[in-house]
């Protein structure tokens, strides 16, 4: 089974990933300017992202990907600030 990794160059080019991240970041900024709390927007964005991933890859592959998230979060992969 091919392991799904949305940050891998095998699934999308680095340029496409960077461009998509710009769009998402801009959407976050617009939502905050509209008065939506960032954590509410983040939860909605995750829900939308997982719906799209499941539609594209199926439940089993996305579930396997989701199982890798706790270790990646703890390792600081998604942190934007310096780790202590």
SVG drawing of the C-alpha trace seen along z (x, -y; Angstrom):
<svg xmlns="http://www.w3.org/2000/svg" viewBox="-17 -42 31 44">
<polyline fill="none" stroke="black" stroke-width="0.4" points="0.0,0.0 1.3,-3.5 1.6,-5.6 -0.1,-9.0 1.9,-12.0 0.4,-15.4 3.8,-17.1 5.7,-14.7 6.9,-15.7 5.6,-12.4 2.0,-13.6 2.4,-17.2 5.2,-19.4 6.9,-21.6 5.8,-24.7 2.2,-23.6 2.4,-22.9 3.8,-26.3 1.2,-28.0 -1.6,-26.2 -0.2,-27.1 -0.3,-30.8 -4.0,-30.5 -4.8,-28.8 -2.8,-31.4 -4.7,-34.2 -8.0,-32.5 -7.0,-32.3 -6.2,-36.0 -9.5,-37.0 -11.5,-34.9 -9.8,-36.5 -10.5,-40.0 -14.1,-38.9 -14.2,-38.1 -13.9,-34.3 -11.7,-32.9 -8.6,-31.2 -9.3,-27.9 -12.8,-27.8 -11.4,-28.4 -8.6,-25.8 -11.1,-23.1 -13.3,-24.0 -10.2,-23.9 -9.1,-20.5 -12.6,-19.1 -12.7,-20.4 -9.2,-19.1 -10.0,-15.6 -13.2,-15.5 -11.2,-16.3 -8.5,-13.8 -11.0,-11.0 -12.8,-11.8 -9.4,-11.6 -7.6,-8.7 -10.3,-6.9 -10.9,-6.3 -8.2,-3.7 -5.3,-5.6 -6.4,-8.9 -6.9,-7.1 -3.4,-5.7 -2.1,-9.2 -4.1,-10.6 -2.5,-7.9 0.9,-9.5 -0.1,-13.0 0.4,-12.8 4.1,-11.9 4.6,-14.6 2.8,-17.2 4.9,-16.3 8.1,-16.4 7.3,-20.0 6.7,-19.5 3.7,-21.9 5.1,-24.4 5.7,-27.9 7.6,-29.2 10.9,-28.1 10.7,-25.1 11.7,-25.3"/>
</svg>
